[in-house]
């Protein structure tokens, strides 16, 4: 390959360059990695795209490329001879770096982009290009030096490219999870920890590929029961509170335990019906059937949107959101306006639903591009 051949990389590289340049300028941190220019972004995305279509001993590659020099990495593993940034060389390296948290370091050596080795830590706003699947890439960056969290900047899926929109004004009455993923960093560590758990639950729900609904209701209230059909087949008594205690006591020091309990609760959403937890992460029930309380109006319209640049907002009927799972979640959030719903589809779509006081209707946010 004599040069980039993936047209989407060239088209969208300038916008991604603007994103990193803006954040680096706003941060004003000496520790921030140097921002990539459009040509570098194009080259990394192009190489990652073609590498994603390769096979090495029958396996599809899973690769993460981090654009930073070796002297900015923490305990880097250095190759004596840096490798060219090409699809075949990346695919051959893939088995060694497919475990989560390992990145191939890429920097300019002698004027050319080369793979210099591996690193497990990257600085804030360092550009990372991750191969998620064949033709599916995510460009992202770290949120801050003390966090393991990343924020997606762009998703490339073949010829379709989505650039994430950050800090939108319509997030004011959006579910907490969406504000966490798109808005500025939380000023409260407790709020940040809670939103991180919701994010982990969303990723895990999507990963089991069976579809599911998670209803998040205010702690200490019983009003949600009016929207649930009786009897409740799998009510939990007393409420299962292990996740709540982990988050409350020392979330940063119990990441492995949090991850284990998150997987346990997310697995319950695969059971037919919805799972109910409180906003303090106490599990109340699973496999519940949502119904419309007597005297309440049937949900007839929903504001649908996706937090990507150029994404439109439109009012649709609930059937346009999806099947029974989406319709029932929309009805629940219309009737229980202090709650919100997280809905995973078997095809990978993920929707957050909550009541919007400003729009005076349920708002459905498509967010699967933020969960990759």
ZIUR-V901845 format. One record per pair of residues at least 12 apart in sequence whose ideal C-beta (glycine too) atoms are under 7 Angstrom apart, sorted by sequence separation. I is the first residue (numbers start at 1). GAP is how many residues later the second one is. If there is no record, write none. Layout:
i-><I;I>
gap-><GAP;GAP>
//
This chain:
i-><51;105;127;128;140;141;152;171;246;265;276;303;304;318;329;340;341;105;128;140;201;273;340;351;352;21;104;105;127;138;139;168;273;274;301;302;329;340;351;20;48;103;126;139;167;180;246;271;272;273;351;352;20;102;103;125;126;166;167;271;273;274;301;302;48;125;138;165;167;300;304;326;349;350;102;124;177;181;243;265;268;325;337;350;17;101;103;123;137;176;180;242;243;299;302;349;17;122;124;333;348;17;44;85;97;124;136;177;333;334;350;123;128;135;176;177;243;333;44;135;322;330;14;17;329;13;16;103;177;326;89;40;63;82;13;85;302;334;13;61;76;85;333;61;84;85;321;36;63;83;299;10;62;73;82;83;299;330;9;54;61;82;54;63;82;247;330;33;56;70;299;9;51;56;59;62;244;9;50;54;66;68;70;79;244;4;47;56;64;65;66;69;78;79;243;244;290;4;6;33;47;51;56;64;65;66;67;68;78;292;296;6;9;47;51;64;66;77;5;63;65;76;77;144;241;290;4;43;76;143;240;290;293;6;47;76;239;240;292;321;6;239;74;239;70;73;70;74;149;236;73;236;236;197;235;72;234;224;234;66;194;232;234;303;68;193;233;68;214;66;213;232;303;212;68;193;204;208;212;303;307;67;200;204;208;215;217;219;302;66;67;210;215;218;219;228;229;301;302;303;304;305;306;307;197;201;205;213;214;215;216;217;218;219;228;303;308;44;66;200;204;208;213;228;229;302;65;212;214;216;219;227;228;299;64;65;201;205;227;197;201;64;227;226;63;62;43;61;40;60;52;51;48;52;53;52;53;48;52;45;52;197;1;44;52;49;49;48;33;32;36;31;32;33;45;31;32;33;45;29;27;27;24;23;20;227;20;49;227;227;45;213;224;223;31;211;224;213;215;217;218;218;217;16;216;215;216;182;215;214;213;214;178;213;212;211;19;211;211;210;16;205;209;16;206;168;205;202;12;165;206;164;165;164;165;206;163;162;163;165;8;15;202;12;8;12;8;206;175;206;203;202;178;177;175;175;174;173;173;173;181;178;178;181;174;164;164;162;155;152;155;152;152;138;132>
gap-><12;12;12;12;12;12;12;12;12;12;12;12;12;12;12;12;12;13;13;13;13;13;13;13;13;14;14;14;14;14;14;14;14;14;14;14;14;14;14;15;15;15;15;15;15;15;15;15;15;15;15;15;16;16;16;16;16;16;16;16;16;16;16;16;17;17;17;17;17;17;17;17;17;17;18;18;18;18;18;18;18;18;18;18;19;19;19;19;19;19;19;19;19;19;19;19;20;20;20;20;20;21;21;21;21;21;21;21;21;21;21;22;22;22;22;22;22;22;23;23;23;23;24;24;24;25;25;25;25;25;26;27;27;27;28;28;28;28;29;29;29;29;29;30;30;30;30;31;31;31;31;32;32;32;32;32;32;32;33;33;33;33;34;34;34;34;34;35;35;35;35;36;36;36;36;36;36;37;37;37;37;37;37;37;37;38;38;38;38;38;38;38;38;38;38;38;38;39;39;39;39;39;39;39;39;39;39;39;39;39;39;40;40;40;40;40;40;40;41;41;41;41;41;41;41;41;42;42;42;42;42;42;42;43;43;43;43;43;43;43;44;44;45;45;46;46;47;47;47;47;48;48;49;50;50;51;51;52;52;53;53;53;53;53;54;54;54;55;55;56;56;56;56;57;58;58;58;58;58;58;58;59;59;59;59;59;59;59;59;60;60;60;60;60;60;60;60;60;60;60;60;60;60;60;61;61;61;61;61;61;61;61;61;61;61;61;61;62;62;62;62;62;62;62;62;62;63;63;63;63;63;63;63;63;64;64;64;64;64;65;65;66;66;67;68;69;70;70;73;74;79;80;81;81;81;82;82;83;83;84;84;84;85;85;85;86;88;89;90;91;91;92;92;92;92;93;93;93;94;95;97;98;101;102;105;105;107;107;108;109;111;112;112;113;114;114;115;116;117;119;120;121;122;123;123;124;124;125;126;127;128;128;129;130;132;133;134;134;135;136;137;137;137;138;138;139;139;140;142;142;142;143;143;144;144;144;145;146;146;146;148;148;148;149;151;151;153;162;165;165;168;169;174;175;177;179;180;183;184;185;186;187;189;189;191;205;206;207;214;217;217;218;220;234;240>
//
